[in-house]
Amino acid sequence: MSRTGTLYLIPCSLGGGDVTQVVPSAALTVVNRLGRFIVENPRSARAFLKAVGYTRPLQGVEFKVLSEHTRAAELGALIQPLLDGADCGLLSEAGCPAVADPGAALVRLAHGRGIHVAPLVGPSSILLALMASGLEGQRFAFHGYLPVDRAPRRATLLKLEQESGREQRTQIFIEAPYRNQQLLQAILDTCHGDTLLCLAVDLTLETEFIHTRTIAAWSKRELPVINRRPTVFLLQRDGGPGDRTRGILAHV
């Protein structure tokens, strides 16, 4: 049986700035060995390769598109070079591939076809936000995007808050950056005053802003402007005597 190629999961930066400051040199060494990439957008992928000092001529690099519009029936063609023995890189638009990213379906198919999958170290906004939040790091869940409409969004926030208190679990979610301010206000209008909320904004950038406060404390302050700034929201409801953060951030 012929050897299949390796699918390398390539992290990139979470925004602007120097990519080499957030992506380890070992990952960039692997990138420079590859001549085939599966990407969300070839234009931004080329910009990433230029930014990290890619040594091959870009004219000879093969880019295949995998986006939210890619149909399941098209995935087989994307992994065919891997089945033929060629190594390929899966590159996200921001952060780590296959996490809140369309690449997950390709990775699952690769496993089903016996293709070796190799994740490379790099920035994950979800884990960076959790690390810096001071909230429960043993039990947490990422929920992606919440409903946009007011009534279902409120119902979802209440459900997440209740589950957080019951399970002593940090709830993590995101929003399209241009709706961040509306989501923040919805959280403040919906959740209990002693529930903890962390805003992790512009992670790894010079404008990075990370603060954890109770809903009541956030409501008494001038709110940060997070419109059109990548933001991770983390919510934790006081779970009672067993909650290790109980009282620690109550007056922050």
Secondary structure, 3 states (H helix, E strand, C coil): CCCCCEEEEECCCCCCCCHHHCCCHHHHHHHHHCCEEEECCHHHHHHHHHHCCCCCCHHHCEEEECCCCCCHHHHHHHHHHHHCCCCEEEECCCCCCCCCCCHHHHHHHHHHCCCEEEECCCCCHHHHHHHHHCCCCCCEEEEEECCCCHHHHHHHHHHHHHHHHHHCCEEEEECCHHHHHHHHHHHHHHCCCCCEEEEEECCCCCCCEEEEEEHHHHHCCCCCCCCCCCEEEEEECCCCCCCCCCCCCCCC
